[in-house]
Amino acid sequence: MAPIKKTRPNDGVKKISLATTDVTPARGVEEKMTWKEYKKMRKQIGNGMTSKLKKLKRPTPKEDEESGKKKPVKLTKKQKERHDTGADVIDPSAMRSKLQQEKMKMTKEKFERRIEATAKAEKYRVENVGFVAPDDEDDNSLTYSIRQKDIVEAVDLAAATKHFELKLPRFGPYHIDYTDNGRHLVIGGRKGHLAAIDWQTKRLHFEQNVMEKVSDVKFLHTENFIAVAQKNYTYVYDNIGTELHCLKTMYDTARLEFLPRHFLLVGASRNSFLNYVDVSVGKQIASFATKSGTLDVMCQNPANAIIHTGHTNGTVSLWSPNSKEPLVKVLTHLSAVQGVAVDDQGNYMATTGLDRKCRIWDVRMFRQLHAYSLPFGAANVAISQKLDVACAVGNHVQVFRGMHNGTCKEPYLVHNCGGVVTDLKFVPWEDVLGIGHAHGFTSMLVPGAGDPNVDTFRSNPYETKSQRKEREIKQLLDKIQPDLISLDPDDINKVNEGLLELEEEERKKILYIRPMSVQYTPRHKMRSKKSGWKMEARKNTVKNQIRLERNMEKGAVEKEVFGGPEVQEPKKKHILDRLK
């Protein structure tokens, strides 16, 4: 289109005249443009733009590789072992058919890729473990001189809200417990006070008084079920305080533990009995006397679900529901044991006693690693995810760092609760220590105690209601039978070859050893007539039955060893076969 030309006539009225040019093709508009013409037009129109784009064009991945090839990340042996989920054990050549070998080979490659991806993702974990450091570099003051109010003033607002106190002097001392994801808290006072809260949002689930002595409290697989050891029996409540069950088989219980992988509630009673109850079906699995006096010191090994109990003679016993005798008995102290704790990986055990000692043990070898002296006899002990050890010393709580490797020389943090400490629990995935004492409950900040990188596959602190329901169903489907609880969890992957060979030999003896003669004397019946032929008939019936069972067993072994004859299936008869 030509430019606009403006003219002013003599009469003063403005007029606008447009000079136009015809841009219609000579062949008319109805005829379609060919592909070559269209391509030529696009080239003419976009010639300037394409030249600019070529200048701004990003290099392709191939050009990147040619310009500077990135070396593949090499994984160390420790990284592979830490993230290995059994890829090395898979042997595709053990499969019979080629199809199964290819499937197992693909599965092994999938596992190896997952291990490599998980190990590479470690460097992207930006969260670091917390610590306590003075403001001035020249300040040589010890960390245990720092009080909780100083830590609260130094940290951010979200972390500062995690330190709080519940002053309840009328109903103490208190026992506490956290859920596996560390989101919910339940407290139980000796004089019957029971309450459950979401301690991060400070939302109260329920609060009531059961009007009985409360010895211990424990969350089950979710926060909706709480087991409470009361004066005579153990009761189960829901998240609004309604009583659901009364477990009369768990009588006079002093301590409670819950095994989440097996859905087993374990109760240690004051009459030295250890009780195992399957909460998924409401069945008692085992109940036996330990013959070791009152069981008021107990904990579990999260790695293999073995129960550790401390006794007044200074020993710690390891129990399984499959044995009425202790699997291992370790002399840990020269006086009564006051506290026992095992870390999440099942490698270290911490014990405290009246001899004013805190001892660290290697659970894998049952050998003492280090021993530390305390000012008084410690009562309770707890181990965090980062292996910080908290000990209750009277009214104070002392937290130690580096006890497992022998580098600890003085306490890391010290806090005065104002009352005798009765229970200690570290919160998973948080730098918080929960303390139950005679005057209530205290949430203490311990920088660096929890793992900063949350494993949501294991436990999710931010799970929704639908996610909790899904997790509960998966836990029930993946439930492990109590028969599989043992000191070494890898025993399930092994075969007892000696016992298997012995059973095979016993079965083969049936083929070559002459069976013993059947000796049977029928019982004399006073009411029946003393007829000899009836007694003989009864005798022959029983003998024939025993011989039949032996022959069937022998036939089964012969078929297994030598292989039986091929049995041909009878042909189906046709209706016209009768006319042949």
Secondary structure, 3 states (H helix, E strand, C coil): CCCCEEECCCCCCCEEECCCCCCCCCCCCCCCCCHHHHHHHHHHHCHHHHHHHHHHCCCCHHHHHHHCCCCCCCCCHHHHHHHCCCCCCCCHHHCCCHHHHHHHHHHHHHHHHHHHHHHHHHHHCCCCCCCCCCCCCCCCCCHHHCCHHHHHHHCCHHHHCCCEEEECCCCCCEEEEECCCCCEEEEEECCCEEEEEECCCCEEEEEEECCCCCCEEEECCCCCCEEEECCCCEEEECCCCCEEEEECCCCCEEEEEEECCCCEEEEEECCCEEEEEECCCCEEEEEEECCCCCCCEEEEECCCCEEEEECCCCEEEEECCCCCCCCEEEECCCCCEEEEEECCCCCEEEEEECCCEEEEEECCCCEEEEEEECCCCCCCEEECCCCCEEEEECCEEEEECCCCCCCCCCCCEEEECCCCEEEEEECCCCCEEEEEECCEEEEEECCCCCCCCCCCCCCCCCCCHHHHHHHHHHHHHCCCCHHHCCCCHHHHHCCCHHHHHHHHHHHHHHHHCCCCCCCCCCCCCCCCCCCHHHHHHHHHHHHHHHHHHHHHHHHHHHHHHHCCCCCCCCCCCCCCHHHC
